[in-house]
Structures are given as structure tokens and as C-alpha cells.
Amino acid sequence: MPTDKTATSYPKEKINILFLENISDTAIRQFREAGYASVRKLGGALSEEQLIKEVKDVHLLGIRSKTQITDGVLDAAKKLQAIGCFCIGVNQVNLKSARQNGVAVFNAPYSNTRSVAELVIGLSIMLIRRIPDKNKAAHEGIWMKEAKGSYELRGKTLGIIGYGNIGSQVSVLAEGLGMKVIFYDNVTKLPLGNAVSKKSLKDLVSQADIVTLHVPDTALTKNMISKSTLKFFKKGSILINYARGEVVDLEGLRKSILEEQISGAAIDVFPWEPEKNGDRFQTPLQDLPNVILTPHIGGSTEEAQQNIGEDVSNKLFQYLEMGISTGSHTIPSLALPPQEGTHRILHIHNNVPGVLSAINTQLSKHDINILAQYLKTNDEVGYVVLDVDKRLSNQALQLLKQVKETIKTRLLY
């Protein structure tokens, strides 16, 4: 939770915060209640050109999945301390550039887990009962009361690709409905309940009645479900993709549905998605039988958005007010207690030999006592937190700025 309103040396009312893409009002309320008065909220994503103009005086940027944080944006954002991604992923941020610019990047990897897991189960029921076709017919005035092609979930096999936070929750819910669960993950995972791990993707898709994807967007997962992979699917099975848009070859899936190799699909994420609500949208899967298409709303529930707002906001508060970088994708993770009677300075630098020695030499030459010191590094940057004598903290800050390989330094309190 945020600390008191006088905790930071830099006045909170002068810290400029910009939230894009209709970030939850929970986050905005938390910041304002914590004394951050300069908070702006914009409804949608911005283009790179627009964002470069907006971020020049911004200290904290909040985004969701549409806003692209490029080299150009980060180079323009000279005052930027942290980016809060109010969503699951961070692939919309150039993490290498953020690291090199000393910008901490946080997200909420677990906050919408339940929302996605529940929806996957709901979609499984809808598709195995062929509800989309019956719903469409009813809207068109056609009565289609029949049991043909409709099944129960109980006793069917659910194949989960990616047994992480969401996949494992889907596993538990599915077993509660009497399903058999198998899963495939490229990292060894402990099965929950009676779930069984499969050694290959081919083994899983050839045995599953329903296949659901819960993998990140990486070079390994791009077109994971390709035309050739779809040929190994159990005939009449169902595919659900509420993970990432590049994972499934949509043209190949269309062909498999028309050939009745796949009997139904639910897709929430696409290789290309519109920038804002109301924009035209096209996909090869439109107008196919027993297909549910949704506009990237797998985790979009009121509860999930509130959880995301609270999670990311708390991480940002901890970083801005105490220097705690737990959960950052760019700055090494440090969690540290406050020291009484000191001022705290944060120092981010290129991770090369000798920087910590140079910091200590600079301060000791000027008789500045370090009361506590913490260091953590990753491959590219080092993060040092120093608690120093209150009387000499401003002098210490200026000295640290002169240390070779410094990326960013600031007096926290």
C-alpha cells in the first residue's frame, strides 16, 4: 500500500501521471488518495507520434495492451521513472530500451487468471453443445431443437497447452465438472488433481476432445497450431485460444473447420486487432459454424480490472516511495526495509565491473557515511539503493550522478 503523503522528497503533486486505454478508476482513485494530484486519463491508445508528444514531462505512465512503448517513446520520456502495464503481458513494451533508460516496468500477471479460466469452461460447454448454431438459428426465426452433435463435458478429455497460472486453474475447474485433464508444457510442471502431463504437443492434441491454449507470445509459440499441427487433432475436437493472437494459423483453422476435422472454436485474440471500439474487424473465422469470436475480453471482468488496478498501483507505489522493485521486468528485484534517520538514494547503472566500488569511493572521499546499501544486478543493469546521512544526502546525490556508467539516479526521501 502507498506510504504517507510526505514520504518522497519530490512533491507528489508535481509527479505527472498519464493513464491510457481506460485504465480502471480503481488505480486513479488510489493514486489521488495517496496524494498524487497530477493524474490524467485518456480513453484509448495513442500512436507513437502522439505518445512522444505526451510523455515528455511524464514521470509515470500507465498502459494496457494496445499502447506500443518504442525506442522513440522512451528516448523522449526523459523524466519517466516507471511504466505500469495494467494487464497480463509486457510484450507491448520494448523492455531492452526501458532497461537501458532506467525505467522500471511492472504488470499484473495473475490478476485476471480466474476470469479467463471461468470463461474457458463456459465456452467449452457452449461449443460442445453447439449453442452458437442454435442461437444463430433462433435469432433468424428457425427452431432447431435437436440433440445431434451435442455432448456433455463430463467424461471428455480437456487438453491444456501451457500449464501456468491460467492453465492450472482451468485444470482444477474442469476436473470439478468430471473431465479428464491432460496438459503439455515445455517446462516441467507439477500436475494438480488427476491431471496428466503429455510429452509432446502431438500426443496432447490427438487425445483431447477440447484443446485450450494458455501460452505466451514468443518465437517458440508463433504458429504453434499450424496447418500441419491441426491434422493431428482428434476428429471433431474443439479449439479454444484465449492466449495470444500469433499462436494459431487462422487460415489453417478455417480449413479444418470447413473439413469438419475441428467441430468448433472460440477465439479471443488475433494477429491483427483494431485500435479502438467501433473499428472494422476482419478474420478468416467469420461466418463459420459453431465458432465464437470475442474482442480480446478473456480477462475483462469488473473484478479482474479492479484486481489489476490494485496490483499494479501497489507495485508502482512501492517503487516510487520506497525503491522496492519486486515484479519489475527491467530493474533488478530488490525489496528492502526503511532505515530510520536516513535519506534514500536510488542509482541505476550499466552492469559493468567497478561501479559499486566507484560509488563507495566517491562518497567516502567526501566523508559521507553509508548507513545501509543494497545491490542487485541483471545482465544489463545494476540497481543500488543507498541509505545515507540526512545532512549530506543532496551532496551524495550530485556525487552519484558523476559516477561513470550511471543511467539514472534520484533522491527518494
N, C-alpha and C positions, 0 to 999 in steps of 0.2 A: 504493500500500500504506500501511497505517497507520504513523504515526511511533511513537517510543518512548513508554513508558507515563507519562513525566513531562512530556510536551510541553505540555499545556494547564494554564492557571492554575487552572481549576475542577477539583477532583479527579474523575478518571474514574469512581471507584466511586460517586460521588454523581450522576452523569448517569443519569437514568431513561430506559430504552428500552423501548418496548412494540411487540411484533410481533404482528400479527393474521393470520388466514387461513392458518395452517400454512406460514408463510414457511420457505424452505429452511433446514435446520440448518447449511448452509454459512455463511450470514450470521451466525447466532447464534454459531457457533464462532469466526468471525473477530473479532467484537466482544469476546467474552470473552478471547480470546488477546491482544487489544490492550489489555486492562486495564479494559474496561467491564464491571463485575461486576453491575450492576443491570439485568439483561435479563429481561423477562417475555415469554412466548409464549402466545397464546391461539389455540384451534383454528379458530374461524370469524370471520365478520364480526360487528360489533356495530351495533345500531340507533343512531340519532342520540342518543337519550336515554341509552343505556348508554355511548356513547363520550364524551359530555360529562362524565360522572362519572369516567371512567377517565383522561382526558387532562390533568387539572388540574395535575399535578406532572410531566408527561412532557416531556422535552427532545427526544426523537427518536421518531418514530412510523413504523413500517413496515407497509405495507398491500399488498394485491393489488387485484384489480379490483372486488370486491363492496362494500368499505367506502366509504361516501359521506362526504367531508370537506366539511361545510357551513359557512356563516357561523357558526352556533351553536357548532359544534365548535371552530372557530378562535378565536372570541371567548373560549371557556372555557379554551383552551390557552395561558395567559399565559407559560409557560416554554418553549414549543415553539420549537425552532431550525430543525428540518428535518423533512421528510416524505420517506421513501423509498418509491416505488411499485415494488414488486418484480414488474413486469410491463411490457408494451409501452406502454400508454397512460397518460394522466393525466386523462382526462375525468371520473373519479370525484372529482376534487379541484376545489373552487371556487378556481381559480387567481387570480382577481382579489382575492378575500378573503385568500388566502395572501400575495399580493404586498403588500397593504395592511397586513398584520400582520407583515411582515418575515420570513416563513417560506420557506426555500428548499425547492423541490420537485424531486426527481430521479426518473428512471426508467431503464429498460434497453431502449431502442428497438430494439436489434439482436440481443439475446442469444438469442432463440428463433427467429430467422429460418430457420435450417436445419431445425429441427423441423417448422415449418409447411410449408416448401417440399417436403420429402420426403413428407409426408402427402398433400399435394395431388396429387402424382404417383401415389401409391398409390391414392388414391380414384379418380383418372381411369381407372386400369386396371380397378379393381373395377367401376365403373359402366359402362364401355364394353363390358365382358364380361357385364354383367347378373348379377354374382355375388350381390348381395343377394337376388334372387329365387330363385336356385338354392340358396343357403344356407338360406333360409327353408323351401323345399320339402324339402330333405334332413332338416332338423330335424323336419319334420312327417311323415317317412317316405315322401316322394314322390321318385321317381327322375326327374330332369329333365335327361337327357343330350342336349343339342342345341346346334347352332351358330347357330341363327336369332337374329338381333339382337345377336350378339356380334362384336366387331371388335378389330383390333389398334390400338394407339396410333400406330404407325409410319405416316407419311404423312398423319395427321389434323392439323387446324389447332386450335391452342390459342389462345384469346383471353384476354389478361390485362388486366383493368381495374385500373389503379393499378400503375405500373411503378417502385415504390420498392424498398426493401431486400428484401422477400419476393418481390414480383412479378418482379424481375430474376433472383433465384436460381431461381425456378420456370422462368423462360425458359431458363436455361442447362441445367437438368436435362432439360427437355422436348426441347430440341434434341439432347441426347445420346441420346435414345430415338428420334430420327428424325422428330420432329414439326415442323411448320411453326408458327412463333410470330408472332402479331400482338398489338399492345398499344395501349391508349388511356390517356392521362394528360392532365389539364388543364394540366400543366406540361411543357415540352419536355424530353425525356429522351434521352440517348444510347443507342441500341439496343446490346444485347450480341449477339455472334454474328451470325446472319442475321435476327434479329427485325425486324419492320416496324411502324412506327408508323401508326396509323389516325387520321384527322382527326375522327371522331365516334364516339359510342357506338353509334349505329345501324349504321355501317359495320362495326364490330367484331362485334357480335352476329349480324349477318346472314351473316357469313362463317365463324364459328368453329364447330367441332364440339363443343368444350368451352370454356365460359366460366368463368374463376375470378376472384374479386373480392379485391382487396387494397388497400382504401381506408380512410381514417379516418372517424370518426363526426362529420360536420359537417352544416350546413344544406344544403350542395350535394349530399351523398351520401344524405340521407334519402330512402327510396323511390326510389333511383336505378333499381332494377329493379322497375318498376311493372307494372300490368296492360297498359298501352299499350306499354311497352318490350318486354315478353315476346312481343308479337305480331310483333316484328321478328326474333326469334331464328330461326335456321336450324331447320327442322323436324327433330325427332329429336335435337336437341343436348342437352347436359348442362350443368347449372349447379352451381358449387361456391362456397359462401360461407363462408370461414373468416376473415372480416374483422370486420364489426360487424353487430349484430342489426337495426338500423333500415334497413339498406341495401336489403333485399328485401321486397317485399309478399308475405307468405306465403300469403294467401288467393288472390292472383293466381297465384302459383306452383302452388298446389294445382290450380286450374282448368286451367292449362296442361299439367300432368302428366296429369290425367284426360282431357284432349282430345288427348293424345299430341303436342302441339306440342313439349313438353320430354320427353325419354325417360328422364331420371334426374336426381337431385340429391343433393348432400351438403351438409348444413347443420350448422354447429357453434355458431353464435351466433344469439340470438333476442331479440326486443324485450323480452320478459319472461323472466327466468331465476330459478330457485329460489335461496334464500339459502344452503342447505346440502345436503350429500349426503343422499339418502334422501327429500327433499321430493317431493311430487307435481309432475309437469311435464306440460303440455299444449301442443300445437301443431297447427295445421291440417294438418301434413305427416305425421302419424302414420297408419300403415296404408296407405300408398301404395306402389305397385310401384316397385322399383329406386330407393329413397330410403334414404340413410344419414344417420342423425341421431346426433350426438355432443354430449356435455355440455360445450361450451366447453373442449376439450382440445387445440386445434390446436398450441399451443406447450408442452404438458405432457409433457415428457420429463425424465428424470433429468439429462441433460446440460444442457438448457435451464434448468432450475431452478437447477442449480449455477452456470451462467454468469450468470444474473440475480442470484443471491445475491452473487457476487463483484463484478459490475459496480456494482450499486447500493451495496453496502457500501463499495467503494473511493471512490466519489464522496462518500459521507457522511463517511468518514474525512478526505478531503482538505478538506472544508468545515469540519468540526468542529475539525480540528487545524492547518490552515494557512490557512483562509479562502478556499480555491480553490472557485469556484462554477461551474466548467465543467460544462455539462449541465443547469444549473438552468433551470426553466421560469418562475421568478418573480424571482429575484435576477439582475441583470446578470452576464454571464460574465466572470470575472477569474481568470487563472492567474498566480501571482506567486512568485518565489523567496524563501526565507527570508533575513533580514538578520542578520548576526552582531551580538551585543551590543545587541539592541533588544528591546522588548516590542511585540507587535502588537495593535492595536485594530481591531475591525470596526464600521462605522457605516452603518446603513441608514436612508434618509430619503426623504421625498416629493420627487419630482423637480421642484423649483421653483428659479428663479434665486436665487443668493446663498448657497446652503447651504455650498458649499465655501469661499467667502470667509469665512463666519461661523465655520466650523471653524478655519480658519487664524488668524483674528483672535483667537478665544478662546485658542488655545494660545500664540500669540506674545505676547499681553498678559501671560501668566504665565511667559514665558521658557522655554517647553517646545519643545525642538528636534525638528522632524520630520525624521527621517533618510531616510525613503522614504515615498512616498504614491502611491496608485493610485485612480483613479476610473473607474467605468463606470455608464452610466445606460440605462434603457429609458423607455418612455412615461410610466410611473407612479412608479418609484422610482430612487434613486441608491444606489450601493454604493461606499463609500470604505474602503480599507484603509490604515492608518497604522502605520508603524514608528517608535516614539518612544524617547527616552532611558529606560532601565530605571528610573532613580531616580525618575522623575516620571510613570510610567505610570498609577498609581492616581489621581493628581490629574487627569491628562489625561482619563481615563475619566469622571470626575464632571463635568468641564467639557463634554465632548461630549454628555452626557445633557441638558445645559441648552440645547443648540443648537435653535433653532426648527425645526420640521418633522422632528425626529428620530422615527423609528419604533422602532428597536431598536439598541442598541449593546452590545458586550461585549468584555472583555479576553480575547484568545485565549490568549496566553502572555507 
